[in-house]
Amino acid sequence: MEVGAGRLQFRPARGPGLKPATMYLDHYGLREPPFSITPDPRFVYLSERHRDALAHLLYGVGQGGGGGFVQLTGEVGTGKTTLSRLLLEQLPENARVALILNPLLSPVQLLEAIAEELRLDLTGRRGDIKALVDALNVFLLDAYAAGLRVVLIIDEAQNLSAAALEQVRLLTNLETPTQKLLQIILLGQPELRDQLARPELRQLAQRITARYHLAPLDAGESEAYLRHRWAVAGGGRFPFTRTALRRLHQRSGGVPRLLNVIAERALLAGYARGEQSIGERLLNQAATEVLAPLHRLRGTWLLWGSIALLALLAFALWYWMPKRVASHAVPHVVATRPVQVPHPPAAQEPQPPLLDADAFAHRLADSGGDRQVPWTRLLALWSVRVDETDVAKAMACPPILAEGLFCASSSARLNRLAQFDRPAVLKLRTKGHTAYALLLGLGPAQALLRIDDNTFLMRRGTLEDALLGYAAVWRSTSGVEPPLQRGERGSGVDWLRGRLLPASGRSGPAMFDDDLLAAVRGAQRDAGVLADGVVGPETLLALMAADRSGPHLRKIAE
């Protein structure tokens, strides 16, 4: 094993009885490699977005699909295939599954592959589309009579030809007078969304009853993912420094597969140098080693292209500024300062109508599942002027949207949102429709919602039944950047101690010690947040509820 010219070169160990793999594991006190890319169910880590995606798939297979399509997309390496494996493990006993892993097939080959997966007798039927469809129809009718549910899962569905996709759509025509006989799940890369948007496939697109796009992990989720795999592999002291974790997330883009590959190479580099701790420099070298040259070249061109574009914009602003007024400045997500948003006295506002459960379901259906409108309004409450690009970034809800601007999202009950005391975008589902609304106020028995351009009151119980999750935004000038945890120092820890232990009497830079850990857990329990002692986005949101700047939930008098 040699280190030369800044690049790590591994050679087989010499001598009898030497096992490099075992020595590498012994160096870190591991039982097995923690970042292997082989699909081992023991290492599966489900982030909030992965759990949400799995819930969509299970809903589609269960009572909610109605025989339509369920579409799951995501970038390469984000965990789509892992989710499909988990789905197979959690299917009900009355489900029969045809799993297609290689969709580079003609329409007739695709039908044959489906029939083979369902173990149909194809004697005399191969190459004959009508005979294959007839055999599938007989099987589906028999399965329906036996109380079975038949599911077709197509992985890498972006590789299906238009003709094969149309053949898949025609399979959903197999039905009884009351029910479709086949549930179809399409898993694919983002190109699948573009493919299904083509005019000639609009009939298929209209039959998609659930869509979900699996985004990469955010910074907090990336760290939790790495720590989970490290613990499963038997590791003790976590080797990556805080700066190395940030760099690892940046270089991988939060893609789990790249997190594994870069982390594995960084561990090997640490072993080669006899180091137990992996810092930013070693991590950067490992990432440069394993990332594809095209990926690095594209990043270089993007960098120089961005510099050129900024130079051009600077020249344009310099040239035009004398002829323009300041109000025409390009808006940006951090262009404005936080201000208190005053609400007119309740007596001056007309009483919003009270929706019953049926009217609420109709309103959600009419909204069409648009997320951009409530997100734009939420950001506007914080005096943030945005364009479509900014809204798209916000909707992904990274922990840090911009300097001093934060975001948290999770599943929650209304009691917890009342503790947070901030407006929030709610994800809702009722009577088969998933939609989004802006929560503006809460009372003991009612809630104030904005759906599209209208504001409504509704019963808390009705809203609670439909609530799937939330996302909230807030500002802070305290220097806190989640996550914070035991052993750390800095301005964020100073602020945290001042907020939770103001009477401790300590002076000088603070440390996240056992006393502060106990205080954090107490605050988490009071707010209904997981009491893990880590100040993540939700915990910080709860702590900022006492800050009276910015918008808060309106109190509904009843």
ZITAVEN-V826321 format. One record per backbone hydrogen bond with DSSP energy under -0.5 kcal/mol. NH is the residue of the N-H (numbers start at 1). CO is the residue of the C=O. Records with the same first field share a line. If there is no record, write none. Layout:
NH=CO / CO
This chain:
2=9
4=7
7=4
9=2
18=15
20=18
23=19
24=20
25=21
26=22
27=23
28=24 / 25
29=25 / 26
30=25
31=233
32=233
36=33
40=38
41=39
43=40
44=41
47=45
51=47
52=48
53=49
54=50
55=51
56=52
57=53
58=54
59=55
60=56
61=57
62=58
64=59
65=59 / 60
68=65
69=207
70=184
71=210
72=186
73=212
74=188
75=214
78=75
83=79
84=80
85=81
86=82
87=83
88=84
89=85
90=86 / 87
91=87 / 88
95=92
96=149
98=151
99=97
100=98 / 153
101=99
103=101
105=103
110=106
111=107
112=108
113=109
114=110
115=111
116=112
117=113
118=114
119=116
120=115
122=120
125=122
126=122
128=125
129=127
132=128
133=129
134=130
135=131
136=132
137=133
138=134
139=135
140=136
141=137
142=138
143=139
144=140
145=141
146=142
147=144
148=143
149=94
150=181
151=96
152=183
153=98 / 151
154=152 / 185
155=100 / 153
157=154 / 187
159=156
160=157
165=161
166=162
167=163
168=164
169=165
170=166
171=167
172=168 / 169
173=170
174=171
175=173
176=179
181=174
183=150
184=68
185=152
186=70
187=154 / 185
188=72
192=189
193=190
194=190
195=191
196=192
197=193
198=195
201=198
202=199
205=201
206=202
207=204
208=205
209=69 / 207
210=69
212=71
214=73 / 212
215=213
217=254
222=218
223=219
224=220
225=221
226=222
227=223
228=224
229=225
230=226
231=227
232=228
233=229
234=231
235=230
236=28
241=278
245=241
246=242
247=243
248=244
249=245
250=246
251=247
252=248
253=249
254=249
255=252
256=254
257=77
259=255
260=256
261=257
262=258
263=259
264=260
265=261
266=262
267=263
268=264
269=265
270=266
271=267
272=268
273=269
274=271
275=270
278=239
279=277
283=279
284=280
285=281
286=282
287=283
288=284
289=285
290=286
291=287
296=292
297=293
298=294
299=295
300=296
301=297
302=298
303=299
304=300
305=301
306=302
307=303
308=304
309=305
310=306
311=307
312=308
313=309
314=310
315=311
316=312
317=313
318=314
319=315
320=316
321=317
323=320
324=320 / 321
328=325
329=326
335=332
342=340
348=345
349=346
355=353 / 457
360=356
361=357
362=358
363=359
364=360
365=361
366=362
367=363
368=364 / 365
369=364
370=367
375=371
376=372
377=373
378=374
379=375
380=376
381=377
382=378 / 379
383=380
384=379
385=383
391=387
392=388
393=389
394=390
395=391
396=392 / 393
397=394
398=393
401=399 / 405
402=405
405=402
406=474
407=399
408=472
410=470
416=413
417=413
418=414
419=415
420=416
421=417
422=417
424=439
425=471
426=424 / 437
427=469
428=426 / 435
429=466
430=433
433=430
435=428
437=426
438=450
439=424 / 437
440=438 / 448
441=448
442=554
443=446
447=458
448=441
449=447 / 456
450=438
451=449 / 454
452=450
454=451
456=449
457=353
458=447
459=355
460=445
463=459
464=460
465=461
466=462
467=463
468=427
469=427
470=410
471=425
472=408
473=423
474=406
476=404
483=535
484=535
487=512
488=485
490=510
494=490
495=491
496=492
497=493
498=494
499=495
500=496
501=497
504=501
512=488
513=511
517=513
518=514
519=515
520=516
521=517
522=518
523=519
524=520
525=521
526=522
527=523
528=524 / 525
529=524
532=530
535=484
536=534
540=536
541=537
542=538
543=539
544=540
545=542
546=543
547=544
548=546
554=440
556=442 / 554
557=555
